[in-house]
Amino acid sequence: MEKLARKQVQKLTPYLSARRIGGTGDVWLNANESPFDNEYKTDFARLNRYSECQPKELIESYAAYAGVKPEQTLTSRGADEGIELLIRAFCEPGEDAILYCPPTYGMYSISAETIGVERKTVPLTADWQLDLEGIKQNLEGTKLVFVCSPNNPTGNLVKREDIVSLLEMTKDKAIVVMDEAYIDFCPEASTVGLLAEYPNLAILRTLSKAFALAGLRCGFTLANEALINILLKVIAPYPVPIPVADIATQALSEAGLARAKFQVLDLNANRAYLQVGLSMIQGLEVFEGWGNYLLVKFPDGDAVFKAAWDSGIILRNSPIENCVRISVGSRDECEKTLGFIRNYYN
């Protein structure tokens, strides 16, 4: 079987998602999931029929929430599928490239590699901002530039003026893909307002984080209509199962939005609690975070990660030396984690 696989796939290392890494414990702060397990009801009717490619009510609900038109909105199986659709639609394998700025989300690279598209990297600066000059020098042959803000795993926001500079720089050359998976925790930082001015902007969104629906696998791409129409050419015929569309539409109802807003406020308060508590432990560096997670630098990150793992507190190792990413959970989970780390250093 291995020999039958495409050469590109034979060389591929699967993305190590939180679930693939595994672990056993009672505090799970490794996947940037929400601790809220909200109830939904669906009658599971019409399952003998295929779903709409783009369920009208769901599209209209999310467009209204995001502040765009329905024709600027596409839904998919999580934002991950949005990444793949953009690469498949705009990049010729063996000819074109994507560009991304590590440390950042790993699926940009894996999606491109799977399809056989070149990957260019321009690392973030020391303060985790865009190296605009480095990007400019690497635009030849680049079709997509991925920017994550708040960035995973660092948690920081990318400067708005740099995003505008990047959009200007890539006009008629490349599409800037803003990954806003965590933007619901800081909606004022969204780039949605730039869509009217920049046809080369695409924005990725998800219901996995702030809406506590990671298990639903429902994401969105926001862009101008011409770009959305191109993605509709390559998306699968029935990407959104009927129960998924039903539950997602409930989450985007007036009551669902009110609940999500309340839960976001709660998680932001827990993040502040965790940030202050960790900052008081000598020897730790806690980076400012705008999503539902914090990046923390320890004297020996691997040792802390393993000790927490062995104690049933499952965190996430990061590619940044001695840094561990800690998802923001319930207050109880945050207290347990903070207590464990305090005891570890006493």
Phi, psi and omega in degrees: 000318182302320181290332180284336181293153175304145181305320180300320182286325178302324183275352190285139171255124183298150176295127181275084177291165179303320181292324180292325179293325175085217184110157175229131181181180179245359174235110184250100181235046186241353188236012182054035175275165175272145177281351183275126178251087186280151182266139175226155177238134173220145183271358180053034177276163175065022182286350174281351180248150173292153176283166170293151176298315179228089185306123189303312184294321179295314180299315181295321180294315182288322178301317179297318179296318185278345180081032177232178178273152178305324181287354175261012190233131175230136178253149185208179179283083183074168175293338179301318178292327176301318177302311183294319180299317180297318180292316180295324184282329190245347185247126173279122178302137179080354181237309187263169182226157164253161176228136176217167191237092180288155001284131180202188184297135188283344187284342175300312182296312185293319179298318179293316182297320180299322184274347180089032180254136182298146179242123175251142178237135171234099186304151174297158178289178181301329178261021173062042174246170182290137171270086187298323180293318178297321178295315181304320181287348184244018183280342179300119179080000181269129180257329183228133174243117182265129178229126182254124181208117355303140185279139175256119019256003190285330177090352185275161173269143174276138183302132182299320181296330177287324177296317178298316178300319179294318178297320177295317183296327186261002180309130179062011180239314186209163177260131174268122180255109178270115177273106182250044181300333185248013188291339181295342178274349177207064188301336180295343182267004182295152178260010181306323181297344181272350183300322183298329184265335188236103178291348180264022178251133171232143184235129178262136179225166180209157171262003188290329190263278185295332181269002175057042182231042181302324182284351182277332184056068179226118180228178184216150168243128177250131181193177175287157191305321182299320179291317179300320181297328176291318179296326179295341177286334187248350182289151178299157185298323185227070189285340186242107179302150183304313179297327178296312179299320181297310182292318180298321179294322175298318181296334182262007175288173180302315179292319180296319179293322178296318179296315180300319180298316178297317182291325176297316177301319179297315181292322177296324176293320178294323177298316179297319178300313182294320181296314180294315182298316180290325181296337181277354179270122184298137176094352180260147173241118182253118182276145180297132182237144181243357177258206178258046180197162176229144172259130185233132177261125181250161173303324176217091185299318181298321181293317179294315179304314182291318180297318178296316178304312181295338180265006178084014175251106188264110179252189183232119174295149179240163178287353181271129188308128177064013180257137178238135177266130181242116176292151177271115179256207176292167179300321180298316179295320178295319179296316179298316182293314178298317178299318179298314183292321176301311180296325181299325183262007177249000000 
